[in-house]
Amino acid sequence: MSIGQTIKELRKEKNLSQTELASLLFTSQDTISLWERGKSYPDVLSLIKMTEIFGVSSDYILGIEK
């Protein structure tokens, strides 16, 4: 699974819209969309914040850990 697919899956599990996740990460909905479509990747600070929001490790989000 790609990083974008993982972010999308985790976001949906938390019942968050792209806009809601963007607000929590202090970014835009367009940025979340780009990540989920694999057109760009989250920066380190966003990745760290996502680990807190989703309760998973950065390795999980990056696809290193299953």
PDB file with SEQRES, HELIX, SHEET and CRYST1 records, atoms N, CA, C and O in Angstrom:
SEQRES   1 A   66  MET SER ILE GLY GLN THR ILE LYS GLU LEU ARG LYS GLU          
SEQRES   2 A   66  LYS ASN LEU SER GLN THR GLU LEU ALA SER LEU LEU PHE          
SEQRES   3 A   66  THR SER GLN ASP THR ILE SER LEU TRP GLU ARG GLY LYS          
SEQRES   4 A   66  SER TYR PRO ASP VAL LEU SER LEU ILE LYS MET THR GLU          
SEQRES   5 A   66  ILE PHE GLY VAL SER SER ASP TYR ILE LEU GLY ILE GLU          
SEQRES   6 A   66  LYS                                                          
HELIX    1 AA1 ILE A    3  GLU A   13  1                                  11    
HELIX    2 AA2 GLN A   18  LEU A   24  1                                   7    
HELIX    3 AA3 GLN A   29  GLU A   36  1                                   8    
HELIX    4 AA4 VAL A   44  PHE A   54  1                                  11    
HELIX    5 AA5 SER A   58  LEU A   62  1                                   5    
CRYST1    1.000    1.000    1.000  90.00  90.00  90.00 P 1           1          
ATOM      1  N   MET A   1       0.854  -1.176   0.000  1.00  0.00           N  
ATOM      2  CA  MET A   1       0.000   0.000   0.000  1.00  0.00           C  
ATOM      3  C   MET A   1       0.901   1.241   0.000  1.00  0.00           C  
ATOM      4  O   MET A   1       1.919   1.274   0.691  1.00  0.00           O  
ATOM      5  N   SER A   2       0.524   2.243  -0.768  1.00  0.00           N  
ATOM      6  CA  SER A   2       1.308   3.470  -0.845  1.00  0.00           C  
ATOM      7  C   SER A   2       1.050   4.351   0.384  1.00  0.00           C  
ATOM      8  O   SER A   2       0.092   4.142   1.128  1.00  0.00           O  
ATOM      9  N   ILE A   3       1.920   5.326   0.572  1.00  0.00           N  
ATOM     10  CA  ILE A   3       1.756   6.276   1.678  1.00  0.00           C  
ATOM     11  C   ILE A   3       0.399   6.968   1.565  1.00  0.00           C  
ATOM     12  O   ILE A   3      -0.319   7.105   2.555  1.00  0.00           O  
ATOM     13  N   GLY A   4       0.058   7.400   0.365  1.00  0.00           N  
ATOM     14  CA  GLY A   4      -1.209   8.084   0.150  1.00  0.00           C  
ATOM     15  C   GLY A   4      -2.417   7.227   0.472  1.00  0.00           C  
ATOM     16  O   GLY A   4      -3.376   7.696   1.085  1.00  0.00           O  
ATOM     17  N   GLN A   5      -2.366   5.963   0.055  1.00  0.00           N  
ATOM     18  CA  GLN A   5      -3.467   5.046   0.344  1.00  0.00           C  
ATOM     19  C   GLN A   5      -3.600   4.828   1.846  1.00  0.00           C  
ATOM     20  O   GLN A   5      -4.708   4.757   2.378  1.00  0.00           O  
ATOM     21  N   THR A   6      -2.461   4.723   2.522  1.00  0.00           N  
ATOM     22  CA  THR A   6      -2.480   4.538   3.976  1.00  0.00           C  
ATOM     23  C   THR A   6      -3.087   5.742   4.672  1.00  0.00           C  
ATOM     24  O   THR A   6      -3.911   5.589   5.574  1.00  0.00           O  
ATOM     25  N   ILE A   7      -2.687   6.941   4.262  1.00  0.00           N  
ATOM     26  CA  ILE A   7      -3.247   8.153   4.862  1.00  0.00           C  
ATOM     27  C   ILE A   7      -4.755   8.201   4.642  1.00  0.00           C  
ATOM     28  O   ILE A   7      -5.510   8.515   5.563  1.00  0.00           O  
ATOM     29  N   LYS A   8      -5.191   7.891   3.432  1.00  0.00           N  
ATOM     30  CA  LYS A   8      -6.625   7.917   3.128  1.00  0.00           C  
ATOM     31  C   LYS A   8      -7.383   6.906   3.981  1.00  0.00           C  
ATOM     32  O   LYS A   8      -8.443   7.215   4.525  1.00  0.00           O  
ATOM     33  N   GLU A   9      -6.832   5.693   4.095  1.00  0.00           N  
ATOM     34  CA  GLU A   9      -7.482   4.644   4.890  1.00  0.00           C  
ATOM     35  C   GLU A   9      -7.576   5.061   6.361  1.00  0.00           C  
ATOM     36  O   GLU A   9      -8.630   4.919   6.981  1.00  0.00           O  
ATOM     37  N   LEU A  10      -6.483   5.570   6.915  1.00  0.00           N  
ATOM     38  CA  LEU A  10      -6.481   5.996   8.315  1.00  0.00           C  
ATOM     39  C   LEU A  10      -7.441   7.158   8.538  1.00  0.00           C  
ATOM     40  O   LEU A  10      -8.138   7.205   9.551  1.00  0.00           O  
ATOM     41  N   ARG A  11      -7.477   8.090   7.596  1.00  0.00           N  
ATOM     42  CA  ARG A  11      -8.388   9.239   7.693  1.00  0.00           C  
ATOM     43  C   ARG A  11      -9.830   8.765   7.725  1.00  0.00           C  
ATOM     44  O   ARG A  11     -10.626   9.236   8.538  1.00  0.00           O  
ATOM     45  N   LYS A  12     -10.166   7.839   6.848  1.00  0.00           N  
ATOM     46  CA  LYS A  12     -11.546   7.330   6.802  1.00  0.00           C  
ATOM     47  C   LYS A  12     -11.893   6.540   8.057  1.00  0.00           C  
ATOM     48  O   LYS A  12     -13.027   6.603   8.532  1.00  0.00           O  
ATOM     49  N   GLU A  13     -10.925   5.793   8.604  1.00  0.00           N  
ATOM     50  CA  GLU A  13     -11.169   5.052   9.849  1.00  0.00           C  
ATOM     51  C   GLU A  13     -11.515   5.995  10.999  1.00  0.00           C  
ATOM     52  O   GLU A  13     -12.283   5.635  11.891  1.00  0.00           O  
ATOM     53  N   LYS A  14     -10.949   7.197  10.977  1.00  0.00           N  
ATOM     54  CA  LYS A  14     -11.230   8.201  12.007  1.00  0.00           C  
ATOM     55  C   LYS A  14     -12.422   9.080  11.640  1.00  0.00           C  
ATOM     56  O   LYS A  14     -12.739  10.032  12.352  1.00  0.00           O  
ATOM     57  N   ASN A  15     -13.084   8.758  10.521  1.00  0.00           N  
ATOM     58  CA  ASN A  15     -14.241   9.527  10.045  1.00  0.00           C  
ATOM     59  C   ASN A  15     -13.921  11.005   9.878  1.00  0.00           C  
ATOM     60  O   ASN A  15     -14.717  11.870  10.245  1.00  0.00           O  
ATOM     61  N   LEU A  16     -12.751  11.284   9.323  1.00  0.00           N  
ATOM     62  CA  LEU A  16     -12.340  12.658   9.067  1.00  0.00           C  
ATOM     63  C   LEU A  16     -12.436  12.952   7.569  1.00  0.00           C  
ATOM     64  O   LEU A  16     -12.088  12.109   6.743  1.00  0.00           O  
ATOM     65  N   SER A  17     -12.894  14.114   7.235  1.00  0.00           N  
ATOM     66  CA  SER A  17     -12.847  14.553   5.841  1.00  0.00           C  
ATOM     67  C   SER A  17     -11.426  15.053   5.561  1.00  0.00           C  
ATOM     68  O   SER A  17     -10.639  15.258   6.485  1.00  0.00           O  
ATOM     69  N   GLN A  18     -11.115  15.243   4.293  1.00  0.00           N  
ATOM     70  CA  GLN A  18      -9.818  15.818   3.953  1.00  0.00           C  
ATOM     71  C   GLN A  18      -9.680  17.202   4.585  1.00  0.00           C  
ATOM     72  O   GLN A  18      -8.609  17.562   5.074  1.00  0.00           O  
ATOM     73  N   THR A  19     -10.741  17.958   4.574  1.00  0.00           N  
ATOM     74  CA  THR A  19     -10.727  19.307   5.150  1.00  0.00           C  
ATOM     75  C   THR A  19     -10.467  19.268   6.651  1.00  0.00           C  
ATOM     76  O   THR A  19      -9.704  20.080   7.175  1.00  0.00           O  
ATOM     77  N   GLU A  20     -11.100  18.326   7.340  1.00  0.00           N  
ATOM     78  CA  GLU A  20     -10.905  18.202   8.788  1.00  0.00           C  
ATOM     79  C   GLU A  20      -9.469  17.799   9.118  1.00  0.00           C  
ATOM     80  O   GLU A  20      -8.859  18.347  10.037  1.00  0.00           O  
ATOM     81  N   LEU A  21      -8.936  16.841   8.365  1.00  0.00           N  
ATOM     82  CA  LEU A  21      -7.549  16.429   8.590  1.00  0.00           C  
ATOM     83  C   LEU A  21      -6.603  17.590   8.295  1.00  0.00           C  
ATOM     84  O   LEU A  21      -5.649  17.827   9.036  1.00  0.00           O  
ATOM     85  N   ALA A  22      -6.870  18.299   7.224  1.00  0.00           N  
ATOM     86  CA  ALA A  22      -6.040  19.451   6.871  1.00  0.00           C  
ATOM     87  C   ALA A  22      -6.010  20.472   8.008  1.00  0.00           C  
ATOM     88  O   ALA A  22      -4.956  21.025   8.321  1.00  0.00           O  
ATOM     89  N   SER A  23      -7.150  20.719   8.615  1.00  0.00           N  
ATOM     90  CA  SER A  23      -7.233  21.665   9.723  1.00  0.00           C  
ATOM     91  C   SER A  23      -6.371  21.202  10.902  1.00  0.00           C  
ATOM     92  O   SER A  23      -5.666  22.003  11.514  1.00  0.00           O  
ATOM     93  N   LEU A  24      -6.432  19.914  11.211  1.00  0.00           N  
ATOM     94  CA  LEU A  24      -5.635  19.371  12.312  1.00  0.00           C  
ATOM     95  C   LEU A  24      -4.139  19.463  12.039  1.00  0.00           C  
ATOM     96  O   LEU A  24      -3.334  19.568  12.964  1.00  0.00           O  
ATOM     97  N   LEU A  25      -3.774  19.421  10.752  1.00  0.00           N  
ATOM     98  CA  LEU A  25      -2.364  19.450  10.359  1.00  0.00           C  
ATOM     99  C   LEU A  25      -1.892  20.842   9.941  1.00  0.00           C  
ATOM    100  O   LEU A  25      -0.748  21.015   9.520  1.00  0.00           O  
ATOM    101  N   PHE A  26      -2.780  21.837  10.059  1.00  0.00           N  
ATOM    102  CA  PHE A  26      -2.454  23.215   9.671  1.00  0.00           C  
ATOM    103  C   PHE A  26      -1.977  23.290   8.220  1.00  0.00           C  
ATOM    104  O   PHE A  26      -0.974  23.932   7.911  1.00  0.00           O  
ATOM    105  N   THR A  27      -2.717  22.622   7.345  1.00  0.00           N  
ATOM    106  CA  THR A  27      -2.425  22.641   5.917  1.00  0.00           C  
ATOM    107  C   THR A  27      -3.743  22.773   5.165  1.00  0.00           C  
ATOM    108  O   THR A  27      -4.778  23.044   5.774  1.00  0.00           O  
ATOM    109  N   SER A  28      -3.718  22.589   3.864  1.00  0.00           N  
ATOM    110  CA  SER A  28      -4.938  22.748   3.078  1.00  0.00           C  
ATOM    111  C   SER A  28      -5.519  21.401   2.650  1.00  0.00           C  
ATOM    112  O   SER A  28      -4.835  20.377   2.655  1.00  0.00           O  
ATOM    113  N   GLN A  29      -6.782  21.430   2.286  1.00  0.00           N  
ATOM    114  CA  GLN A  29      -7.438  20.229   1.768  1.00  0.00           C  
ATOM    115  C   GLN A  29      -6.750  19.779   0.484  1.00  0.00           C  
ATOM    116  O   GLN A  29      -6.631  18.579   0.234  1.00  0.00           O  
ATOM    117  N   ASP A  30      -6.297  20.725  -0.328  1.00  0.00           N  
ATOM    118  CA  ASP A  30      -5.588  20.385  -1.565  1.00  0.00           C  
ATOM    119  C   ASP A  30      -4.323  19.585  -1.276  1.00  0.00           C  
ATOM    120  O   ASP A  30      -3.988  18.658  -2.015  1.00  0.00           O  
ATOM    121  N   THR A  31      -3.627  19.938  -0.212  1.00  0.00           N  
ATOM    122  CA  THR A  31      -2.411  19.222   0.162  1.00  0.00           C  
ATOM    123  C   THR A  31      -2.729  17.782   0.543  1.00  0.00           C  
ATOM    124  O   THR A  31      -2.026  16.860   0.131  1.00  0.00           O  
ATOM    125  N   ILE A  32      -3.784  17.585   1.326  1.00  0.00           N  
ATOM    126  CA  ILE A  32      -4.199  16.234   1.710  1.00  0.00           C  
ATOM    127  C   ILE A  32      -4.538  15.432   0.457  1.00  0.00           C  
ATOM    128  O   ILE A  32      -4.142  14.273   0.333  1.00  0.00           O  
ATOM    129  N   SER A  33      -5.257  16.037  -0.456  1.00  0.00           N  
ATOM    130  CA  SER A  33      -5.618  15.377  -1.709  1.00  0.00           C  
ATOM    131  C   SER A  33      -4.374  14.961  -2.492  1.00  0.00           C  
ATOM    132  O   SER A  33      -4.315  13.853  -3.024  1.00  0.00           O  
ATOM    133  N   LEU A  34      -3.397  15.836  -2.561  1.00  0.00           N  
ATOM    134  CA  LEU A  34      -2.151  15.512  -3.274  1.00  0.00           C  
ATOM    135  C   LEU A  34      -1.436  14.335  -2.618  1.00  0.00           C  
ATOM    136  O   LEU A  34      -0.926  13.454  -3.310  1.00  0.00           O  
ATOM    137  N   TRP A  35      -1.398  14.317  -1.293  1.00  0.00           N  
ATOM    138  CA  TRP A  35      -0.773  13.189  -0.594  1.00  0.00           C  
ATOM    139  C   TRP A  35      -1.496  11.893  -0.912  1.00  0.00           C  
ATOM    140  O   TRP A  35      -0.868  10.888  -1.245  1.00  0.00           O  
ATOM    141  N   GLU A  36      -2.825  11.920  -0.808  1.00  0.00           N  
ATOM    142  CA  GLU A  36      -3.613  10.706  -0.998  1.00  0.00           C  
ATOM    143  C   GLU A  36      -3.527  10.182  -2.430  1.00  0.00           C  
ATOM    144  O   GLU A  36      -3.658   8.981  -2.665  1.00  0.00           O  
ATOM    145  N   ARG A  37      -3.309  11.075  -3.374  1.00  0.00           N  
ATOM    146  CA  ARG A  37      -3.184  10.653  -4.777  1.00  0.00           C  
ATOM    147  C   ARG A  37      -1.741  10.350  -5.169  1.00  0.00           C  
ATOM    148  O   ARG A  37      -1.463  10.010  -6.319  1.00  0.00           O  
ATOM    149  N   GLY A  38      -0.825  10.472  -4.210  1.00  0.00           N  
ATOM    150  CA  GLY A  38       0.573  10.164  -4.477  1.00  0.00           C  
ATOM    151  C   GLY A  38       1.289  11.199  -5.326  1.00  0.00           C  
ATOM    152  O   GLY A  38       2.321  10.906  -5.929  1.00  0.00           O  
ATOM    153  N   LYS A  39       0.743  12.415  -5.375  1.00  0.00           N  
ATOM    154  CA  LYS A  39       1.349  13.489  -6.171  1.00  0.00           C  
ATOM    155  C   LYS A  39       2.394  14.267  -5.372  1.00  0.00           C  
ATOM    156  O   LYS A  39       3.233  14.955  -5.954  1.00  0.00           O  
ATOM    157  N   SER A  40       2.348  14.162  -4.056  1.00  0.00           N  
ATOM    158  CA  SER A  40       3.359  14.740  -3.173  1.00  0.00           C  
ATOM    159  C   SER A  40       3.331  13.940  -1.873  1.00  0.00           C  
ATOM    160  O   SER A  40       2.497  13.055  -1.684  1.00  0.00           O  
ATOM    161  N   TYR A  41       4.263  14.274  -0.984  1.00  0.00           N  
ATOM    162  CA  TYR A  41       4.399  13.533   0.267  1.00  0.00           C  
ATOM    163  C   TYR A  41       4.391  14.484   1.451  1.00  0.00           C  
ATOM    164  O   TYR A  41       4.790  15.642   1.321  1.00  0.00           O  
ATOM    165  N   PRO A  42       3.937  14.003   2.607  1.00  0.00           N  
ATOM    166  CA  PRO A  42       3.902  14.860   3.788  1.00  0.00           C  
ATOM    167  C   PRO A  42       5.305  15.204   4.274  1.00  0.00           C  
ATOM    168  O   PRO A  42       6.231  14.403   4.142  1.00  0.00           O  
ATOM    169  N   ASP A  43       5.452  16.395   4.834  1.00  0.00           N  
ATOM    170  CA  ASP A  43       6.713  16.784   5.456  1.00  0.00           C  
ATOM    171  C   ASP A  43       6.821  16.078   6.809  1.00  0.00           C  
ATOM    172  O   ASP A  43       5.852  15.496   7.295  1.00  0.00           O  
ATOM    173  N   VAL A  44       7.987  16.135   7.397  1.00  0.00           N  
ATOM    174  CA  VAL A  44       8.255  15.420   8.641  1.00  0.00           C  
ATOM    175  C   VAL A  44       7.325  15.863   9.770  1.00  0.00           C  
ATOM    176  O   VAL A  44       6.824  15.020  10.515  1.00  0.00           O  
ATOM    177  N   LEU A  45       7.088  17.151   9.911  1.00  0.00           N  
ATOM    178  CA  LEU A  45       6.219  17.629  10.992  1.00  0.00           C  
ATOM    179  C   LEU A  45       4.784  17.125  10.820  1.00  0.00           C  
ATOM    180  O   LEU A  45       4.127  16.774  11.800  1.00  0.00           O  
ATOM    181  N   SER A  46       4.301  17.091   9.585  1.00  0.00           N  
ATOM    182  CA  SER A  46       2.956  16.566   9.328  1.00  0.00           C  
ATOM    183  C   SER A  46       2.908  15.076   9.621  1.00  0.00           C  
ATOM    184  O   SER A  46       1.925  14.578  10.170  1.00  0.00           O  
ATOM    185  N   LEU A  47       3.956  14.371   9.260  1.00  0.00           N  
ATOM    186  CA  LEU A  47       4.023  12.938   9.523  1.00  0.00           C  
ATOM    187  C   LEU A  47       3.971  12.664  11.025  1.00  0.00           C  
ATOM    188  O   LEU A  47       3.253  11.772  11.478  1.00  0.00           O  
ATOM    189  N   ILE A  48       4.729  13.430  11.783  1.00  0.00           N  
ATOM    190  CA  ILE A  48       4.728  13.265  13.247  1.00  0.00           C  
ATOM    191  C   ILE A  48       3.333  13.544  13.812  1.00  0.00           C  
ATOM    192  O   ILE A  48       2.849  12.798  14.663  1.00  0.00           O  
ATOM    193  N   LYS A  49       2.697  14.599  13.348  1.00  0.00           N  
ATOM    194  CA  LYS A  49       1.352  14.941  13.831  1.00  0.00           C  
ATOM    195  C   LYS A  49       0.351  13.842  13.463  1.00  0.00           C  
ATOM    196  O   LYS A  49      -0.540  13.526  14.252  1.00  0.00           O  
ATOM    197  N   MET A  50       0.495  13.258  12.263  1.00  0.00           N  
ATOM    198  CA  MET A  50      -0.410  12.168  11.865  1.00  0.00           C  
ATOM    199  C   MET A  50      -0.251  10.954  12.770  1.00  0.00           C  
ATOM    200  O   MET A  50      -1.229  10.254  13.033  1.00  0.00           O  
ATOM    201  N   THR A  51       0.960  10.691  13.251  1.00  0.00           N  
ATOM    202  CA  THR A  51       1.129   9.551  14.166  1.00  0.00           C  
ATOM    203  C   THR A  51       0.317   9.762  15.431  1.00  0.00           C  
ATOM    204  O   THR A  51      -0.229   8.812  15.992  1.00  0.00           O  
ATOM    205  N   GLU A  52       0.237  11.013  15.881  1.00  0.00           N  
ATOM    206  CA  GLU A  52      -0.551  11.342  17.074  1.00  0.00           C  
ATOM    207  C   GLU A  52      -2.051  11.249  16.783  1.00  0.00           C  
ATOM    208  O   GLU A  52      -2.808  10.715  17.593  1.00  0.00           O  
ATOM    209  N   ILE A  53      -2.476  11.765  15.635  1.00  0.00           N  
ATOM    210  CA  ILE A  53      -3.898  11.772  15.269  1.00  0.00           C  
ATOM    211  C   ILE A  53      -4.410  10.352  15.065  1.00  0.00           C  
ATOM    212  O   ILE A  53      -5.482   9.991  15.552  1.00  0.00           O  
ATOM    213  N   PHE A  54      -3.626   9.543  14.335  1.00  0.00           N  
ATOM    214  CA  PHE A  54      -4.085   8.207  13.957  1.00  0.00           C  
ATOM    215  C   PHE A  54      -3.680   7.120  14.947  1.00  0.00           C  
ATOM    216  O   PHE A  54      -4.212   6.011  14.893  1.00  0.00           O  
ATOM    217  N   GLY A  55      -2.752   7.419  15.846  1.00  0.00           N  
ATOM    218  CA  GLY A  55      -2.321   6.420  16.829  1.00  0.00           C  
ATOM    219  C   GLY A  55      -1.531   5.279  16.217  1.00  0.00           C  
ATOM    220  O   GLY A  55      -1.627   4.137  16.667  1.00  0.00           O  
ATOM    221  N   VAL A  56      -0.753   5.588  15.192  1.00  0.00           N  
ATOM    222  CA  VAL A  56       0.099   4.580  14.551  1.00  0.00           C  
ATOM    223  C   VAL A  56       1.512   5.142  14.459  1.00  0.00           C  
ATOM    224  O   VAL A  56       1.732   6.333  14.681  1.00  0.00           O  
ATOM    225  N   SER A  57       2.462   4.278  14.131  1.00  0.00           N  
ATOM    226  CA  SER A  57       3.839   4.725  13.999  1.00  0.00           C  
ATOM    227  C   SER A  57       4.080   5.357  12.629  1.00  0.00           C  
ATOM    228  O   SER A  57       3.327   5.135  11.681  1.00  0.00           O  
ATOM    229  N   SER A  58       5.145   6.145  12.551  1.00  0.00           N  
ATOM    230  CA  SER A  58       5.515   6.721  11.249  1.00  0.00           C  
ATOM    231  C   SER A  58       5.894   5.611  10.275  1.00  0.00           C  
ATOM    232  O   SER A  58       5.642   5.725   9.075  1.00  0.00           O  
ATOM    233  N   ASP A  59       6.495   4.542  10.782  1.00  0.00           N  
ATOM    234  CA  ASP A  59       6.826   3.400   9.916  1.00  0.00           C  
ATOM    235  C   ASP A  59       5.574   2.821   9.277  1.00  0.00           C  
ATOM    236  O   ASP A  59       5.599   2.410   8.116  1.00  0.00           O  
ATOM    237  N   TYR A  60       4.484   2.786  10.025  1.00  0.00           N  
ATOM    238  CA  TYR A  60       3.231   2.262   9.471  1.00  0.00           C  
ATOM    239  C   TYR A  60       2.750   3.167   8.335  1.00  0.00           C  
ATOM    240  O   TYR A  60       2.394   2.675   7.264  1.00  0.00           O  
ATOM    241  N   ILE A  61       2.736   4.456   8.555  1.00  0.00           N  
ATOM    242  CA  ILE A  61       2.282   5.386   7.532  1.00  0.00           C  
ATOM    243  C   ILE A  61       3.169   5.307   6.281  1.00  0.00           C  
ATOM    244  O   ILE A  61       2.681   5.387   5.153  1.00  0.00           O  
ATOM    245  N   LEU A  62       4.470   5.150   6.501  1.00  0.00           N  
ATOM    246  CA  LEU A  62       5.414   5.084   5.385  1.00  0.00           C  
ATOM    247  C   LEU A  62       5.438   3.719   4.699  1.00  0.00           C  
ATOM    248  O   LEU A  62       6.075   3.561   3.657  1.00  0.00           O  
ATOM    249  N   GLY A  63       4.750   2.735   5.274  1.00  0.00           N  
ATOM    250  CA  GLY A  63       4.682   1.419   4.663  1.00  0.00           C  
ATOM    251  C   GLY A  63       5.859   0.528   4.985  1.00  0.00           C  
ATOM    252  O   GLY A  63       6.054  -0.505   4.346  1.00  0.00           O  
ATOM    253  N   ILE A  64       6.650   0.923   5.978  1.00  0.00           N  
ATOM    254  CA  ILE A  64       7.806   0.120   6.392  1.00  0.00           C  
ATOM    255  C   ILE A  64       7.357  -1.005   7.315  1.00  0.00           C  
ATOM    256  O   ILE A  64       7.914  -2.103   7.290  1.00  0.00           O  
ATOM    257  N   GLU A  65       6.355  -0.723   8.121  1.00  0.00           N  
ATOM    258  CA  GLU A  65       5.806  -1.675   9.083  1.00  0.00           C  
ATOM    259  C   GLU A  65       4.392  -2.009   8.662  1.00  0.00           C  
ATOM    260  O   GLU A  65       3.618  -1.117   8.314  1.00  0.00           O  
ATOM    261  N   LYS A  66       4.050  -3.275   8.688  1.00  0.00           N  
ATOM    262  CA  LYS A  66       2.713  -3.718   8.268  1.00  0.00           C  
ATOM    263  C   LYS A  66       1.742  -3.674   9.423  1.00  0.00           C  
ATOM    264  O   LYS A  66       0.570  -4.012   9.257  1.00  0.00           O  
TER     265      LYS A  66                                                      
END                                                                             
